[in-house]
Amino acid sequence: MKLSLKQLGVYVFLLVFGCGAGLFGSRYLLLQNPSFQQLRNVTMALPPESVPQNSPNAQIGATGGDNVNFIATAVQKVGPAVVRINATRKVANPISDVLKNPLLRRFFGEDEQPIPEERIERGTGSGFILSEDGELLTNAHVVADTDTVQVTLKDGRSLEGKVVGVDSVTDVAVVKIDAHDLPTVKLGNSQNLIPGEWAIAIGNPLGLDNTVTMGIISATDRTSTQVGVPDKRVSFIQTDAAINPGNSGGPLLNAQGEVIGINTAIRADAQGLGFAIPIETAARVANELFTKGHVEHPFLGFEMADLSPIRRQQINQENQLNIQQDAGIVIRGVTDDSPAKEVGLLPGDVIQKVNGKPVKTSAQVQRLVESSKVGDILAIEVNRSGKIQTFKVKSAAYPERK
């Protein structure tokens, strides 16, 4: 059969178009195939050793970005230095005093065995090793009202620990055990933490040794008043890593396995929130406890609050004040017989500067005061009804709770 030139041209066009469409379709299917995509990704990825150590990407693995096992790595480094602390203390038995009533004694009988005046209370917490010769750091409430505790190491050894010092103001305590060549933690830096960073907690909740939980740093510089423990002097780290009573005293770690805080189950009603004492505060207090056995905290004697439009209205109503500013740090109250009272600071004064440094939050003021020493003079600049005044306050020692 003879083909015309026109027919031949049509056949050639269809043949070329069909081959092109088949080639394009095959390429399209390959690109859409997950296995092919995965193969392409693997082929294109650089091996770890090809990344220069001084490049920015070299830091990603250290912070957990490319290292899927960074939590396990951190725990392996620190876990051996985390201990369980069992404390036993005698507490008064309130029922014993009630049954001393003559009417009740007559009802139950004079010969009945009286109920003991004291009962034994046991608690479990955590701690971590600071030095190879057995210096430990933990929470004050873990070892309160006892002189000795039982310390269990991860290797199974159980040793008696001597409570060297307790500071209830910061909830920090130190313990000494008689041992040598112990694993220790590495202290990090909590001052530059950013909300959203990884946080790893290790402790012994319910007596379950070396339990690991993880989350993120939720917030920093939470004041004691914000946390609901106004008797403390700490700017807390807030995290969503699970912290239960048995975790108290254990370390809070960053992604590199460095200790950035001490976990403290200071709020029993906190759901999904945990708090930690910054390691700088804990280390400073621990050093004083080991060297002097006690800590003196500078005390000025006023209560502060951060201002906002809503907060300003609330404080004005509660304290019968007339604060006009919507931002700043207001003095809510002044303690009687305190250094602040002596120099004339008043409720309603809005703090502008401390020792010439501008301040915007009560956490900043608290840190500046805490970083000073008892007897130091601090210049507190305030705005009082639109007038700027400066008061020089000589700090006293924080009064002991009775």
Disulfide bonds with the S-S distance in Angstrom:
none
